[in-house]
Amino acid sequence: MSEVIKVEAKFCSPYIRRFLQPAASRPRTTAHSNIISRFTPVKIRKSYVIGWIRRPSVHRIELSPRTNLVIPSPHSFEETRMRTILISPGETEKAKAELSQIFSRFSNDVFGVLTYIDHTTPELLKSIDMKLSLKILTSATSGEAKAIARKFECEHSLRPSVNLVKLTLLEGSKEKPLFHQRWLSDGNILVDIGTDLKTGSLGNKEHMIVLYKVTRDNELIKKFWWYWDSTEEEISERYNAKVKKEMVYSS
């Protein structure tokens, strides 16, 4: 017989998946949990099924104070979905071609969150019209920050400007990603890439590239600009933890 476990967390993020996994991935389950977020910008109020608690109890899981931008999903963006492309393992070239076609549709300056990037990311962004500027938030550069900066300098020199900002959560001597998202937008359309924008990731596993129609009043976009415009101190205060904000590349 299932039991209900109440979990309260002031800040919810994808990191909660380390503790609570969706029911689909755990067919043999013995308990349900209700997740309640009291951090209003994060709209997480879902029920997950968990399979390793076998006696009635109430658990308070202590999570590090994190929050994240709302991830585009069918639940929150379904009415604006324009196109969905399924990418199967090994279809790297298909993913590149589809993204190139979508990127070429951008008509205004481009901005977004690409959590994990490497030296191949700048090349994958070349299909965006060179008349447009780029503003990108990232959290992990695969130890290749200098190589990425050189690539942007060489391959995007014709753009009016390129700004790449890295945001990380400091836990002791370690830096951890602040986001877990991969999307780009020009304020009119938004593409959820579904995996890291790196050549080695595009065909690594099955994922979906989803194109949405959006406006600049979209909550996701407004949150992006809050992170972009806020100081390191303001973001740290919001997280109740030390956050590092640094410019990886600017032109």
C-alpha positions in Angstrom: 0.0 0.0 0.0 1.3 3.4 -0.9 2.1 6.1 1.6 2.1 9.9 1.1 5.3 11.7 2.1 5.3 15.4 2.4 8.4 17.1 1.2 8.9 20.8 1.8 11.8 22.7 0.1 12.2 26.4 0.1 14.0 26.2 -3.2 13.3 23.5 -5.9 15.4 22.8 -8.9 16.4 19.9 -11.2 18.7 18.8 -8.4 15.7 17.5 -6.6 15.7 14.6 -9.0 18.6 13.2 -7.1 16.1 12.5 -4.4 12.7 12.0 -6.2 12.5 10.4 -9.6 9.5 10.5 -11.9 7.1 7.5 -11.7 7.9 6.4 -15.3 11.4 5.5 -14.3 10.5 3.6 -11.2 7.6 1.1 -12.0 7.9 -0.7 -8.7 7.1 1.9 -6.2 5.8 2.0 -2.7 5.3 5.7 -1.9 4.2 9.0 -3.3 5.5 12.5 -2.4 4.1 15.9 -2.7 6.6 18.6 -3.5 5.7 22.1 -2.3 7.8 25.0 -3.4 7.5 28.2 -1.4 9.8 30.1 -3.8 7.1 31.6 -6.0 9.1 32.2 -9.2 9.6 28.5 -9.5 6.3 26.8 -10.4 6.9 23.3 -9.2 3.9 21.6 -7.6 4.0 18.0 -8.8 3.6 14.5 -7.4 6.4 12.0 -8.0 6.5 8.4 -7.1 9.5 7.1 -5.2 10.5 3.6 -4.6 12.9 3.3 -1.7 10.8 4.3 1.3 8.9 1.4 2.8 7.4 2.6 6.0 4.9 5.4 6.9 6.9 8.6 7.6 7.2 12.3 7.0 10.5 13.4 5.6 12.0 16.9 5.3 14.7 16.8 2.7 17.3 19.5 3.2 18.3 20.8 -0.3 20.9 23.3 -1.0 19.2 26.7 -1.7 18.8 26.7 -5.4 16.3 27.9 -7.9 16.2 27.9 -11.7 14.5 29.5 -14.6 11.4 27.7 -15.6 12.3 25.1 -18.2 10.2 25.1 -21.4 7.9 22.1 -21.4 4.7 20.9 -23.0 2.9 21.7 -19.7 3.8 25.4 -19.7 4.3 26.1 -23.5 2.0 23.6 -25.2 -0.3 26.2 -26.6 2.7 27.9 -28.4 4.4 24.8 -29.7 5.2 25.2 -33.4 7.3 22.2 -34.2 8.9 19.1 -32.6 11.8 17.2 -34.0 12.9 13.8 -32.6 16.6 13.2 -32.6 17.7 9.5 -32.2 21.1 8.4 -31.0 23.7 8.8 -33.7 21.7 11.5 -35.6 24.3 14.3 -35.0 24.1 15.6 -38.5 20.3 15.7 -38.5 20.4 17.6 -35.2 22.9 20.1 -36.7 20.8 20.6 -39.8 17.6 21.1 -37.9 19.2 23.6 -35.5 20.8 25.4 -38.3 17.5 25.9 -40.0 15.9 27.1 -36.8 18.7 29.4 -35.9 18.6 31.0 -39.3 15.0 32.1 -38.5 16.1 34.4 -35.7 15.4 38.0 -36.8 16.3 39.9 -33.6 19.3 39.8 -31.2 19.5 36.3 -29.7 19.7 35.5 -26.0 19.3 32.3 -23.9 20.7 29.8 -21.5 23.2 27.1 -22.6 24.3 25.5 -19.4 27.0 23.2 -20.7 29.2 24.4 -23.6 32.6 23.6 -25.1 34.8 24.7 -28.0 32.4 23.3 -30.6 29.5 25.6 -29.4 30.5 28.8 -31.2 30.6 26.9 -34.5 27.1 25.6 -34.0 25.9 29.2 -33.5 27.3 30.4 -36.8 24.0 29.9 -38.7 22.5 32.8 -36.7 22.5 35.9 -38.9 25.8 37.7 -38.3 23.9 41.0 -38.1 22.5 39.8 -34.7 24.1 40.1 -31.3 24.4 37.2 -28.8 23.8 37.2 -25.1 24.3 33.8 -23.5 24.2 32.6 -19.9 26.2 29.4 -19.2 27.3 27.5 -16.1 29.9 25.1 -17.3 32.5 25.5 -20.0 34.1 22.0 -19.8 37.4 23.6 -18.7 37.7 25.3 -22.1 36.8 28.9 -21.3 39.9 30.3 -23.1 39.3 28.1 -26.2 35.7 29.0 -26.3 36.6 32.7 -26.1 39.1 32.3 -29.0 36.5 30.5 -31.1 33.9 33.3 -30.6 36.5 35.9 -31.5 37.5 34.1 -34.7 34.1 32.8 -35.8 31.8 35.6 -34.7 33.9 38.7 -35.3 31.4 40.2 -37.7 28.6 40.4 -35.1 27.8 43.7 -33.4 28.5 42.1 -30.1 28.8 38.7 -28.3 28.6 38.4 -24.5 29.0 35.1 -22.7 28.4 35.2 -19.0 29.0 32.3 -16.6 26.9 31.8 -13.4 27.9 29.2 -10.9 26.9 28.3 -7.3 29.9 28.2 -4.9 29.9 25.4 -2.4 33.1 25.5 -0.5 35.9 25.4 -3.1 33.7 23.9 -5.8 31.7 25.6 -8.5 28.4 24.0 -9.5 26.0 24.8 -12.4 23.3 27.3 -11.5 21.1 26.2 -14.4 20.2 23.1 -16.3 18.7 24.5 -19.5 19.5 24.7 -23.2 17.4 27.2 -25.1 17.8 30.3 -27.3 15.3 32.9 -28.4 15.0 36.2 -30.3 11.9 37.3 -28.4 9.6 35.9 -31.1 10.5 32.3 -31.2 12.2 30.1 -28.7 14.0 26.8 -29.4 14.4 24.2 -26.5 17.4 22.3 -27.8 16.8 19.3 -25.5 20.5 18.5 -25.0 23.8 20.4 -24.7 24.7 22.5 -27.7 28.0 20.6 -28.2 28.9 18.4 -31.2 29.5 15.5 -28.9 26.1 15.8 -27.3 23.7 16.4 -30.2 23.6 12.7 -31.3 24.6 11.1 -28.0 21.1 10.2 -26.9 17.5 10.5 -27.9 16.1 14.0 -27.4 13.6 16.4 -28.8 14.2 19.8 -30.3 11.1 21.9 -29.8 10.3 25.3 -31.3 7.8 27.6 -29.6 6.3 31.0 -30.4 6.8 33.4 -27.5 6.7 37.1 -26.6 9.0 39.2 -24.5 6.4 39.1 -21.7 7.0 35.3 -21.4 8.0 34.4 -17.8 11.1 32.4 -19.0 12.3 35.4 -20.9 11.7 37.9 -18.1 13.7 35.6 -15.7 16.5 35.5 -18.2 16.8 39.3 -18.2 16.6 39.4 -14.4 19.7 37.1 -14.2 21.4 39.0 -16.9 20.9 42.4 -15.4 21.4 41.5 -11.7 24.7 41.8 -9.9 26.5 38.9 -8.3 25.4 40.1 -4.9 21.7 40.4 -5.9 21.7 36.8 -7.2 23.5 35.5 -4.2 20.9 37.2 -1.9 18.1 35.6 -3.9 19.7 32.2 -3.5 20.8 32.7 0.1 24.1 31.3 -1.1 27.3 32.5 -2.8 26.9 32.9 -6.5 29.7 33.7 -8.9 29.0 35.8 -12.0 31.9 36.3 -14.5 32.3 37.3 -18.1 33.8 34.5 -20.2 33.8 36.5 -23.4 32.7 40.0 -24.5 33.1 41.8 -27.8 
